[in-house]
Amino acid sequence: MKNPRPLRAGLVGAGHISEFHLAALKRIKGVEVLGVFDLDPARSEALARRFRLRVFPSLASLAEAGATVIHVLTPPDTHAKLAGEALRAGCHVLVEKPLATDVSAAEQLVVLAAERGLEVGVCHSLLFDPQVRAAVEAVSSGAIGNPVSVDILRSSRYPPYSGGPLPPHYRSAGYPFRDLGIHCLYLIEAFLGPIERVEAQWRSLGGDPNLAYDEWRATLRCRRGLGQFQLSWNARPLQHLVVVQGTKGILKLDLVAFSRALRPALPLPGAIDRFVGAARESVESLARLGASALGFALGRVRQYHGVQELVAAFYAALADGRRLPVSASEALAVVRWTEEVARRAEADFEARRSKLSSSPEVTYLVTGASGGLGSALVERLRGEGDRIRILVRRLPEVVPDGVDIAHGDLGNPDAVDRAMAGSRIVFHVGAAMKGDWAAHQCGTIEGTRNVVAACRRHGIEKLVHVSSMSVVQWADAAPGALIDEDTPLEPRPEERGVYTRAKLVAERLVAAAAEGGLPAVIIRPGQIFGGRVPLMTPAVVRRLGRSLLQLGDGELVLPLVYVDDVVDALLAAARSNLHRGEIVHVVDTECLTQNEVIELAHGDGARIIRIPRGLVFTAGRLSEIPLALFGRKSPMSDYRLRSALARRRFGSDRAVRLLGWRPRVGVREGIRRVVALGG
């Protein structure tokens, strides 16, 4: 029976996916979009301005204004509550997947909708992707005979975390499976029938260190065959492949390239069959890829096409009184299997976290303890018998004796505050070492801001902050000029790169806090090597096959310092009377050239290819021209090269005078140790 009420849509949730629900709604005739509600007013306002919508203060206010359909586009753990509220307000509901994060809550929604005579649809959107729909139809028509298995490989990445409260995908160990695993479950079910059993494994490899687990593999037994899928936040490039195998052929989908190819079993000899099948598959894939590209250009294929098609189908079903594209009752089984895996992963993670030792008071807190310098510092402190706490994003497989583990991200103020409680002295070693500006903004700047705030709040005795000598000006000075604590700060950090830019902001935060009374000292190490920190970095030489590639003549003086000697300086700073934000450079008293380092590490037989300085600078300037057309900065810009190849001298007189520090190991012995260990 046709729906007698007008279809007026209200959106609850103004996140990324809401844009595509709105794009679909704008094309559906007879549907009025009333507006949006989100707990974050700024997001609501931004979406409302873009799509010319009204902003509402609550779901109830949307219903009171006349909404008859509510789109629930919020984090998964809120879906059941909001869908229930919408049903009780007399509205149909379209819920982003999953329907709920609790099977009983999902079942209650089905009952409530039936009692109220309302509909609840679920966004199993990949079922409406053009390639998937065509594949399901082909399998149903017998194009590959009887389907026997489905394999899915999917890699992903989440938006950069810029600090502050953790986003939903980092707050729950099971979130990644709820987010992407559910797509794989219903896709496999579409090809192989109802799922009868799911077995899963999970692991953390560090591709996204804020995820409890960034590798997931599940195997399924279905009514008509077996399925398996792998979810990865480590694999690159991004891919989304689906392979359906049958008794008479194989169907392959590439949902990133928007292509598919059917390879039927042909009545040909084996070698010929393989050749013809592979050729046919390649041609069909290229043809479909071209068709998809044309479809994008003509607007027939859209971003999140499956989402938009499902939204349109949902409203068509409501208007005509037809069966929903995916109803709540049809989604129940997928919710059950999703939650079985997600909750087991969460229980596993909580069990691991519960085993971590915890003391109310510790002598030292170390951030960045998983890095080369931080790990060396922790080992030294352990050897001295003091109780240590470390703040880490990934739970370690083995917890060393005498070490407390505080779990969390430097960018999260709550995690830093928990780690700081009960600490006396803080070594802030943590910072972003790679990634784009967002990574450095979070790990270095927001991390330092959070550390400073927590130090103040907890009355820390001293903060020892590890900065970098890259925060001072290297370029535009006379050859042989001395770099020390009196060298001016870098005047053009944006041109030096994101690392320098972020470290400079972080150092200024600590310096300002010290001026305000926070006991702090700032250590700027030179070029650290040894232990887990490599000696042969691009500052020394680059590898090119069996040869070594060097920019310039190799006579640049390097501010090397062995990692154990830096640890000595950090401990001396912590135990010194320094507390007013004093800045101390830590560089070995013997400064070697690049050529001297290579000779010590490789002997006289090293094959070195040297590119003259003039040619390096010319290539750098030329690289800036094409990149500027795309609004990009060259990694070999003239200013960066002048900084990297500056002929300077380095001194640590202040470290000797204020800390009584002298290199205990030294660069020559340090290099000998690195070579002895095969580094």
C-alpha positions as CSV (number, residue, x, y, z in Angstrom):
1,M,0.0,0.0,0.0
2,K,1.3,3.4,-0.9
3,N,2.5,5.7,1.9
4,P,-0.2,8.2,2.6
5,R,2.0,10.7,4.4
6,P,4.3,13.2,2.7
7,L,8.0,12.3,2.7
8,R,9.9,14.9,4.7
9,A,13.5,13.9,5.6
10,G,15.5,14.9,8.6
11,L,19.2,14.1,9.2
12,V,20.7,13.2,12.5
13,G,24.4,13.4,12.1
14,A,26.4,15.8,10.0
15,G,29.5,13.7,9.3
16,H,31.0,12.9,5.9
17,I,28.4,10.4,4.8
18,S,25.6,12.9,5.3
19,E,26.7,14.7,2.2
20,F,25.9,11.7,0.0
21,H,22.5,11.1,1.7
22,L,21.7,14.7,0.9
23,A,23.0,14.5,-2.7
24,A,20.6,11.6,-3.2
25,L,17.7,13.3,-1.5
26,K,18.1,16.4,-3.7
27,R,17.4,14.3,-6.8
28,I,14.3,12.5,-5.4
29,K,11.1,14.2,-6.5
30,G,8.5,14.7,-3.9
31,V,10.9,14.6,-0.9
32,E,11.4,17.6,1.2
33,V,14.6,17.9,3.3
34,L,13.7,19.7,6.5
35,G,17.2,20.0,8.1
36,V,19.9,18.5,10.2
37,F,20.8,17.9,13.9
38,D,24.2,17.1,15.2
39,L,25.7,17.2,18.7
40,D,28.5,19.3,17.2
41,P,26.8,22.7,16.3
42,A,29.8,23.7,14.1
43,R,29.3,20.6,11.9
44,S,25.6,21.2,11.7
45,E,26.1,24.8,10.6
46,A,28.7,23.8,8.0
47,L,26.5,21.2,6.4
48,A,23.4,23.5,6.6
49,R,25.3,26.3,4.8
50,R,26.5,24.0,2.1
51,F,23.1,22.5,1.4
52,R,20.9,25.4,2.5
53,L,19.3,23.5,5.4
54,R,17.8,24.4,8.7
55,V,19.7,23.4,11.9
56,F,17.6,21.7,14.6
57,P,18.5,21.4,18.3
58,S,17.4,17.7,18.6
59,L,15.8,14.7,16.8
60,A,12.5,15.5,18.6
61,S,12.5,19.0,17.1
62,L,12.9,17.5,13.6
63,A,9.9,15.3,14.2
64,E,7.9,18.2,15.7
65,A,8.7,20.2,12.5
66,G,7.1,17.5,10.4
67,A,9.8,15.1,9.5
68,T,8.4,11.7,8.5
69,V,11.7,10.0,7.8
70,I,14.9,10.2,10.0
71,H,18.3,9.3,8.6
72,V,20.5,8.1,11.5
73,L,24.1,8.9,10.4
74,T,25.9,8.9,13.8
75,P,28.5,6.6,15.3
76,P,27.4,2.9,15.4
77,D,26.9,2.7,19.2
78,T,24.2,5.4,19.0
79,H,22.2,3.9,16.1
80,A,19.7,1.8,18.1
81,K,18.9,4.5,20.6
82,L,18.3,7.2,17.9
83,A,16.4,4.8,15.7
84,G,14.1,3.9,18.6
85,E,13.6,7.6,19.4
86,A,12.7,8.3,15.8
87,L,10.2,5.4,15.7
88,R,8.5,6.5,18.9
89,A,8.2,10.0,17.3
90,G,6.3,8.4,14.4
91,C,9.0,8.5,11.8
92,H,10.3,5.9,9.4
93,V,14.1,5.4,9.8
94,L,17.0,4.8,7.5
95,V,20.1,3.8,9.5
96,E,23.7,3.8,8.4
97,K,25.3,0.4,8.9
98,P,25.3,-1.3,11.3
99,L,21.7,-1.3,12.4
100,A,22.9,-1.6,16.0
101,T,25.9,-2.8,18.1
102,D,23.7,-5.1,20.2
103,V,21.6,-7.9,18.8
104,S,18.8,-7.5,21.3
105,A,18.6,-3.8,20.6
106,A,18.3,-4.6,16.9
107,E,15.5,-7.1,17.5
108,Q,13.7,-4.5,19.7
109,L,13.8,-2.1,16.7
110,V,12.2,-4.6,14.5
111,V,9.4,-5.2,17.0
112,L,8.9,-1.5,17.7
113,A,8.7,-0.7,14.0
114,A,6.0,-3.4,13.5
115,E,4.0,-2.1,16.4
116,R,4.1,1.4,15.1
117,G,3.4,0.4,11.4
118,L,6.7,2.1,10.4
119,E,9.7,1.0,8.3
120,V,13.4,0.7,9.3
121,G,15.9,0.4,6.4
122,V,19.6,-0.2,6.8
123,C,22.4,1.1,4.5
124,H,24.1,-2.0,3.3
125,S,25.2,0.3,0.5
126,L,27.6,-1.9,-1.4
127,L,24.7,-4.1,-2.5
128,F,23.7,-1.1,-4.7
129,D,27.2,-0.4,-6.1
130,P,26.8,-0.8,-9.9
131,Q,29.6,-3.4,-10.1
132,V,28.3,-5.4,-7.2
133,R,24.7,-5.4,-8.5
134,A,25.8,-6.6,-11.9
135,A,27.9,-9.3,-10.3
136,V,25.1,-10.5,-8.0
137,E,22.8,-10.7,-11.1
138,A,25.4,-12.6,-13.1
139,V,25.9,-15.1,-10.4
140,S,22.2,-15.5,-9.9
141,S,21.7,-16.1,-13.6
142,G,24.3,-18.9,-13.5
143,A,27.1,-17.1,-15.3
144,I,29.7,-18.9,-13.2
145,G,27.8,-22.0,-12.5
146,N,27.3,-22.7,-8.8
147,P,29.2,-20.2,-6.6
148,V,31.5,-22.0,-4.2
149,S,33.7,-19.3,-2.6
150,V,34.1,-15.5,-2.2
151,D,37.4,-13.8,-1.3
152,I,37.6,-10.1,-0.4
153,L,40.8,-8.0,0.1
154,R,40.2,-4.5,1.4
155,S,42.7,-1.9,2.7
156,S,41.8,1.4,4.2
157,R,42.9,4.3,6.2
158,Y,41.1,6.7,8.5
159,P,41.3,10.5,8.3
160,P,44.3,12.0,10.1
161,Y,43.8,12.5,13.8
162,S,44.6,16.1,14.6
163,G,44.4,15.9,18.4
164,G,41.6,16.3,21.0
165,P,39.0,13.8,21.9
166,L,39.5,10.5,20.1
167,P,37.2,9.9,17.1
168,P,34.9,6.9,17.2
169,H,37.1,4.6,15.2
170,Y,39.8,4.9,17.9
171,R,37.6,4.5,21.0
172,S,36.7,0.9,20.5
173,A,38.9,-2.1,19.6
174,G,36.0,-3.6,17.6
175,Y,35.2,-0.5,15.6
176,P,37.1,-1.4,12.4
177,F,35.3,-4.7,12.1
178,R,31.9,-3.0,12.7
179,D,32.9,-0.3,10.1
180,L,34.2,-2.5,7.2
181,G,33.8,-6.1,8.3
182,I,30.0,-5.8,8.1
183,H,30.3,-4.8,4.4
184,C,32.2,-8.0,3.7
185,L,29.7,-10.1,5.6
186,Y,26.7,-9.0,3.7
187,L,28.5,-9.1,0.4
188,I,29.6,-12.7,0.9
189,E,26.0,-13.5,2.1
190,A,24.6,-12.1,-1.1
191,F,26.7,-14.5,-3.2
192,L,26.7,-17.6,-0.9
193,G,23.5,-17.4,1.1
194,P,23.0,-17.3,4.9
195,I,26.1,-17.3,7.1
196,E,26.4,-20.4,9.3
197,R,29.7,-19.7,11.1
198,V,32.3,-17.0,11.3
199,E,35.9,-17.4,12.7
200,A,38.2,-14.4,12.9
201,Q,41.6,-13.3,13.8
202,W,43.0,-9.8,14.5
203,R,46.4,-8.2,15.1
204,S,48.2,-4.9,15.4
205,L,51.0,-4.2,13.0
206,G,51.2,-0.4,13.5
207,G,49.8,0.8,10.2
208,D,47.4,3.0,12.2
209,P,48.9,2.9,15.7
210,N,45.8,4.3,17.3
211,L,43.8,1.3,16.2
212,A,43.8,-1.6,18.7
213,Y,43.9,-3.9,15.8
214,D,44.8,-2.9,12.2
215,E,44.7,-6.3,10.5
216,W,41.6,-8.5,10.5
217,R,40.9,-11.8,8.8
218,A,37.7,-13.8,8.9
219,T,36.6,-17.0,7.4
220,L,32.9,-17.8,6.8
221,R,30.9,-21.0,6.2
222,C,27.7,-20.2,4.3
223,R,24.9,-22.3,3.0
224,R,26.4,-22.5,-0.5
225,G,30.1,-22.2,0.1
226,L,33.0,-20.7,1.9
227,G,34.1,-17.1,2.1
228,Q,37.0,-15.2,3.6
229,F,38.2,-11.6,3.8
230,Q,41.1,-9.5,5.0
231,L,40.9,-5.9,6.3
232,S,44.2,-4.0,6.4
233,W,45.2,-0.6,7.5
234,N,48.8,-1.4,6.5
235,A,48.6,-2.5,2.9
236,R,49.2,0.1,0.2
237,P,48.1,1.1,-2.3
238,L,44.4,1.0,-1.2
239,Q,42.5,-1.8,-2.8
240,H,39.0,-3.4,-2.6
241,L,39.0,-6.6,-4.5
242,V,36.2,-9.2,-4.6
243,V,36.7,-12.6,-6.3
244,V,33.7,-15.0,-6.7
245,Q,34.6,-18.5,-7.8
246,G,32.1,-20.9,-9.3
247,T,31.9,-24.2,-11.0
248,K,31.9,-22.7,-14.4
249,G,33.8,-19.5,-14.1
250,I,35.4,-16.8,-11.9
251,L,34.1,-13.2,-11.4
252,K,36.5,-10.5,-10.3
253,L,35.5,-7.1,-9.1
254,D,37.8,-4.1,-8.4
255,L,35.7,-1.6,-6.4
256,V,38.5,0.9,-6.4
257,A,38.9,0.9,-10.2
258,F,35.2,0.4,-10.7
259,S,35.7,-2.6,-13.0
260,R,34.7,-6.2,-13.2
261,A,35.7,-9.1,-15.3
262,L,34.2,-12.6,-15.9
263,R,36.4,-15.5,-16.8
264,P,34.3,-18.5,-17.8
265,A,35.6,-22.0,-18.0
266,L,36.2,-22.6,-21.7
267,P,36.3,-26.1,-23.5
268,L,39.9,-25.5,-24.5
269,P,43.2,-27.2,-23.8
270,G,44.8,-26.0,-20.5
271,A,47.5,-23.7,-21.8
272,I,45.2,-22.2,-24.4
273,D,42.4,-21.8,-21.9
274,R,44.7,-19.9,-19.5
275,F,45.9,-17.6,-22.3
276,V,42.5,-16.9,-23.7
277,G,40.9,-16.5,-20.3
278,A,43.6,-14.0,-19.1
279,A,43.4,-12.0,-22.3
280,R,39.6,-11.8,-22.1
281,E,39.8,-10.8,-18.5
282,S,42.2,-8.0,-19.2
283,V,40.2,-6.6,-22.1
284,E,37.0,-6.7,-20.1
285,S,38.6,-5.0,-17.1
286,L,40.0,-2.2,-19.3
287,A,36.7,-1.8,-21.1
288,R,34.8,-1.5,-17.8
289,L,37.4,0.8,-16.4
290,G,36.9,3.1,-19.4
291,A,33.2,2.9,-19.1
292,S,33.4,3.9,-15.4
293,A,35.6,6.8,-16.2
294,L,33.2,8.0,-18.8
295,G,30.3,7.5,-16.4
296,F,32.1,9.7,-13.8
297,A,32.7,12.4,-16.5
298,L,29.0,12.3,-17.5
299,G,27.7,12.2,-13.9
300,R,26.2,8.7,-14.3
301,V,28.6,7.3,-11.7
302,R,28.9,9.2,-8.5
303,Q,30.9,9.2,-5.3
304,Y,29.4,6.7,-2.8
305,H,27.2,5.6,-5.7
306,G,25.8,2.6,-3.7
307,V,24.8,4.9,-0.8
308,Q,23.0,7.2,-3.1
309,E,21.2,4.4,-5.0
310,L,20.1,2.8,-1.8
311,V,18.7,6.1,-0.5
312,A,16.7,6.5,-3.7
313,A,15.5,2.9,-3.6
314,F,14.4,3.3,0.1
315,Y,12.2,6.3,-0.7
316,A,10.8,4.6,-3.8
317,A,9.8,1.6,-1.6
318,L,8.2,3.9,1.0
319,A,6.3,5.8,-1.6
320,D,4.9,2.7,-3.4
321,G,4.5,0.5,-0.3
322,R,7.0,-2.0,-1.6
323,R,9.6,-4.1,0.1
324,L,12.6,-2.1,1.4
325,P,16.0,-2.6,-0.3
326,V,17.4,-3.8,3.1
327,S,15.1,-4.1,6.0
328,A,16.0,-4.2,9.7
329,S,14.9,-7.8,10.0
330,E,17.2,-8.8,7.0
331,A,20.1,-7.0,8.8
332,L,19.7,-8.9,12.1
333,A,21.9,-11.9,11.1
334,V,24.7,-9.6,10.0
335,V,24.5,-7.6,13.3
336,R,24.8,-10.9,15.2
337,W,27.9,-12.1,13.3
338,T,29.5,-8.6,13.4
339,E,29.0,-8.3,17.1
340,E,30.3,-11.8,17.8
341,V,33.6,-10.9,16.3
342,A,33.9,-7.3,17.4
343,R,33.1,-8.1,21.0
344,R,35.6,-11.0,21.1
345,A,38.2,-8.6,19.8
346,E,37.3,-6.0,22.4
347,A,37.4,-8.6,25.2
348,D,40.8,-9.7,24.0
349,F,42.1,-6.1,24.0
350,E,40.7,-5.4,27.5
351,A,42.3,-8.6,28.8
352,R,45.6,-7.5,27.5
353,R,45.2,-4.0,28.9
354,S,44.1,-5.3,32.3
355,K,47.5,-7.2,32.7
356,L,49.4,-3.9,32.5
357,S,51.1,-3.0,35.8
358,S,50.2,0.3,37.3
359,S,51.6,2.2,40.2
360,P,50.0,5.3,41.8
361,E,53.4,7.1,41.8
362,V,56.4,6.8,39.5
363,T,59.7,8.7,39.3
364,Y,59.7,9.2,35.6
365,L,57.2,9.5,32.7
366,V,58.7,9.0,29.2
367,T,56.8,9.9,26.1
368,G,58.0,8.6,22.8
369,A,59.3,5.5,24.5
370,S,58.8,3.3,21.4
371,G,61.3,5.4,19.4
372,G,65.0,5.0,19.2
373,L,66.0,7.7,21.8
374,G,63.0,7.0,24.0
375,S,63.6,3.2,24.2
376,A,67.3,3.8,25.0
377,L,66.3,6.2,27.8
378,V,63.8,3.7,29.2
379,E,66.5,0.9,29.3
380,R,68.9,3.2,31.2
381,L,66.2,4.2,33.7
382,R,65.2,0.6,34.2
383,G,68.8,-0.3,34.9
384,E,69.0,2.3,37.6
385,G,66.0,0.8,39.4
386,D,63.5,3.7,39.3
387,R,59.8,3.1,38.6
388,I,59.0,4.3,35.1
389,R,55.8,4.9,33.2
390,I,55.7,5.2,29.4
391,L,52.9,6.5,27.2
392,V,52.4,4.4,24.1
393,R,49.7,4.1,21.4
394,R,50.1,0.4,20.8
395,L,50.1,-2.1,23.7
396,P,53.5,-3.9,23.8
397,E,53.6,-7.6,23.4
398,V,55.9,-7.9,26.4
399,V,55.9,-5.4,29.3
400,P,59.4,-4.9,30.8
401,D,59.8,-5.3,34.5
402,G,59.6,-2.1,36.4
403,V,57.7,-0.3,33.6
404,D,54.1,1.0,33.9
405,I,52.2,1.3,30.6
406,A,49.9,4.2,30.0
407,H,47.9,3.6,26.8
408,G,46.9,6.5,24.6
409,D,47.9,9.1,22.0
410,L,49.9,12.3,22.8
411,G,47.2,14.3,20.9
412,N,44.5,13.1,23.4
413,P,44.6,15.4,26.5
414,D,42.8,12.8,28.6
415,A,45.4,10.1,27.8
416,V,48.3,12.5,28.6
417,D,46.6,13.6,31.9
418,R,46.1,10.0,33.0
419,A,49.8,9.2,32.2
420,M,51.0,12.2,34.0
421,A,49.2,11.5,37.3
422,G,51.7,10.5,40.0
423,S,54.8,11.3,38.0
424,R,57.7,13.4,39.3
425,I,59.9,14.1,36.3
426,V,58.8,14.0,32.6
427,F,61.0,13.3,29.6
428,H,59.0,14.5,26.6
429,V,60.7,12.6,23.8
430,G,57.6,11.9,21.7
431,A,57.0,13.7,18.4
432,A,55.9,12.8,14.9
433,M,58.8,11.6,12.8
434,K,56.9,11.1,9.5
435,G,53.6,11.9,7.8
436,D,51.9,15.1,6.6
437,W,51.3,18.3,8.5
438,A,48.2,16.8,10.3
439,A,50.4,14.1,11.8
440,H,53.0,16.6,13.0
441,Q,50.3,19.0,14.2
442,C,48.8,16.2,16.4
443,G,51.9,14.3,17.5
444,T,54.3,17.2,18.0
445,I,52.3,20.4,18.6
446,E,49.1,19.2,20.3
447,G,51.1,16.5,22.1
448,T,53.5,19.1,23.6
449,R,50.6,21.4,24.4
450,N,48.9,18.5,26.3
451,V,52.1,17.6,28.1
452,V,52.7,21.2,29.2
453,A,49.1,21.5,30.5
454,A,49.3,18.2,32.4
455,C,52.6,19.1,33.9
456,R,51.1,22.3,35.3
457,R,48.0,20.5,36.5
458,H,49.9,17.8,38.4
459,G,52.8,20.0,39.7
460,I,55.6,18.1,38.0
461,E,59.1,18.7,39.4
462,K,60.7,19.1,36.0
463,L,59.9,18.7,32.3
464,V,62.9,17.7,30.1
465,H,61.8,18.5,26.6
466,V,63.6,17.0,23.6
467,S,63.6,19.5,20.8
468,S,65.8,19.6,17.6
469,M,68.7,21.5,16.2
470,S,66.5,21.9,13.1
471,V,64.6,24.7,14.8
472,V,67.5,27.1,14.3
473,Q,68.6,28.8,11.1
474,W,71.1,26.8,9.0
475,A,71.0,28.6,5.7
476,D,72.0,32.2,4.8
477,A,75.1,32.4,7.0
478,A,78.8,32.6,6.2
479,P,80.4,29.2,5.5
480,G,81.9,27.8,8.7
481,A,79.6,29.8,11.0
482,L,78.9,28.3,14.4
483,I,75.5,26.8,15.2
484,D,74.9,26.9,18.9
485,E,72.2,28.0,21.4
486,D,72.6,31.7,20.3
487,T,71.9,30.9,16.6
488,P,68.6,32.7,15.6
489,L,65.5,30.5,15.3
490,E,64.5,29.3,11.8
491,P,62.8,32.3,10.1
492,R,61.2,30.2,7.3
493,P,60.0,27.0,8.9
494,E,57.3,26.4,6.3
495,E,60.1,26.1,3.7
496,R,62.2,23.8,5.8
497,G,59.4,21.2,6.1
498,V,56.7,20.0,8.5
499,Y,59.1,18.4,11.0
500,T,61.0,21.7,11.6
501,R,57.8,23.7,11.6
502,A,56.2,21.5,14.2
503,K,59.3,21.2,16.4
504,L,59.7,24.9,16.4
505,V,56.1,25.5,17.6
506,A,56.5,22.8,20.3
507,E,59.7,24.3,21.6
508,R,58.1,27.7,21.8
509,L,55.2,26.2,23.8
510,V,57.7,24.8,26.4
511,A,59.7,28.0,26.5
512,A,56.5,30.1,27.1
513,A,55.4,27.6,29.9
514,A,58.9,27.9,31.5
515,E,58.6,31.7,31.5
516,G,55.2,31.2,33.3
517,G,56.9,29.2,36.0
518,L,56.9,25.6,34.8
519,P,60.2,23.9,35.7
520,A,61.6,22.9,32.3
521,V,64.8,22.5,30.4
522,I,65.1,22.1,26.6
523,I,67.6,19.7,25.0
524,R,68.4,20.0,21.3
525,P,70.3,16.9,20.3
526,G,72.4,16.8,17.1
527,Q,72.1,14.0,14.6
528,I,71.5,11.0,16.8
529,F,72.7,7.5,15.8
530,G,73.2,4.1,17.4
531,G,70.9,1.5,18.9
532,R,67.6,1.6,16.9
533,V,68.6,4.9,15.2
534,P,70.4,4.4,11.9
535,L,73.8,6.0,11.1
536,M,73.5,6.1,7.4
537,T,70.7,8.6,6.9
538,P,70.3,10.9,3.8
539,A,72.3,13.5,5.8
540,V,75.3,11.3,5.4
541,V,74.7,9.3,2.2
542,R,71.9,7.5,0.3
543,R,72.1,4.0,-1.0
544,L,71.8,3.4,-4.7
545,G,71.9,-0.3,-5.3
546,R,75.4,-1.4,-4.3
547,S,76.7,2.1,-4.5
548,L,76.4,5.1,-2.2
549,L,74.9,8.4,-3.5
550,Q,76.2,11.6,-2.0
551,L,75.0,15.2,-2.6
552,G,78.1,17.4,-2.8
553,D,81.7,16.6,-2.1
554,G,81.2,14.8,1.2
555,E,83.1,17.5,3.2
556,L,80.0,18.7,5.2
557,V,80.6,18.6,8.9
558,L,77.9,16.6,10.7
559,P,76.5,17.3,14.3
560,L,76.6,13.6,15.2
561,V,76.0,12.3,18.7
562,Y,75.7,8.7,19.9
563,V,72.4,7.7,21.4
564,D,73.8,6.7,24.8
565,D,75.6,10.1,25.1
566,V,72.2,11.8,24.5
567,V,70.7,9.7,27.2
568,D,73.5,10.9,29.5
569,A,72.6,14.5,28.7
570,L,68.9,13.9,29.4
571,L,69.6,12.4,32.8
572,A,72.0,15.2,33.6
573,A,69.4,17.8,32.7
574,A,66.8,16.1,34.9
575,R,69.1,16.1,37.9
576,S,70.6,19.5,37.3
577,N,69.4,22.9,38.7
578,L,68.2,24.0,35.3
579,H,64.5,24.8,35.4
580,R,63.9,28.1,33.6
581,G,63.6,26.8,30.1
582,E,67.3,26.8,29.4
583,I,68.3,25.5,25.9
584,V,71.2,23.1,25.6
585,H,72.7,21.7,22.4
586,V,74.1,18.2,22.7
587,V,76.6,17.4,19.9
588,D,79.8,15.3,20.1
589,T,82.9,17.3,20.7
590,E,84.4,15.7,17.6
591,C,82.5,16.6,14.5
592,L,83.2,14.3,11.6
593,T,82.6,15.0,7.9
594,Q,80.4,12.8,5.7
595,N,83.5,11.3,4.1
596,E,85.0,10.5,7.5
597,V,81.8,8.7,8.6
598,I,81.7,6.7,5.4
599,E,85.3,5.7,5.7
600,L,84.8,4.6,9.3
601,A,81.6,2.7,8.4
602,H,82.6,1.2,5.1
603,G,86.4,1.4,4.8
604,D,88.2,2.6,1.7
605,G,86.3,0.3,-0.7
606,A,83.0,2.1,-0.7
607,R,81.7,3.0,-4.2
608,I,80.5,6.6,-3.9
609,I,78.6,8.5,-6.6
610,R,79.0,12.2,-5.9
611,I,76.6,14.8,-7.4
612,P,78.3,18.2,-7.5
613,R,76.6,20.9,-5.3
614,G,75.9,23.1,-8.3
615,L,74.0,20.3,-10.1
616,V,72.1,19.5,-6.9
617,F,70.9,23.1,-6.5
618,T,70.0,23.4,-10.2
619,A,67.9,20.2,-10.1
620,G,66.2,21.5,-6.9
621,R,65.3,24.8,-8.5
622,L,64.0,23.1,-11.6
623,S,61.8,20.7,-9.4
624,E,60.0,23.7,-7.9
625,I,58.5,24.8,-11.2
626,P,56.2,21.9,-12.1
627,L,55.2,21.3,-8.5
628,A,54.2,25.0,-8.1
629,L,51.7,24.5,-10.8
630,F,49.9,22.0,-8.5
631,G,50.3,24.2,-5.4
632,R,52.9,21.8,-4.0
633,K,56.3,22.5,-2.5
634,S,59.3,20.7,-3.7
635,P,61.2,18.5,-1.2
636,M,64.3,19.8,-3.0
637,S,63.5,23.5,-2.8
638,D,66.3,25.9,-3.0
639,Y,65.9,26.9,0.7
640,R,65.7,23.3,2.0
641,L,68.9,22.4,0.0
642,R,70.7,25.5,1.3
643,S,69.8,24.4,4.8
644,A,70.6,20.8,4.4
645,L,74.0,21.5,2.6
646,A,75.0,24.4,4.7
647,R,78.7,24.4,5.7
648,R,78.5,25.0,9.4
649,R,80.3,24.2,12.7
650,F,78.6,22.9,15.9
651,G,79.3,23.4,19.5
652,S,78.1,22.0,22.9
653,D,80.0,24.3,25.3
654,R,76.8,25.0,27.2
655,A,76.2,21.2,27.8
656,V,79.7,21.0,29.2
657,R,79.3,24.1,31.4
658,L,75.7,23.7,32.7
659,L,75.4,19.9,32.7
660,G,78.9,18.7,33.1
661,W,78.3,16.6,30.0
662,R,80.9,15.1,27.8
663,P,80.4,12.3,25.4
664,R,81.1,9.1,27.2
665,V,81.1,6.9,24.1
666,G,81.8,9.3,21.3
667,V,81.2,9.2,17.6
668,R,84.2,7.0,16.7
669,E,83.4,4.3,19.2
670,G,79.7,4.7,18.4
671,I,80.3,4.0,14.7
672,R,82.4,1.0,15.7
673,R,79.5,-0.4,17.7
674,V,77.1,0.2,14.9
675,V,79.3,-1.5,12.3
676,A,79.9,-4.4,14.7
677,L,76.2,-4.9,15.0
678,G,75.8,-4.8,11.2
679,G,74.1,-1.4,11.1
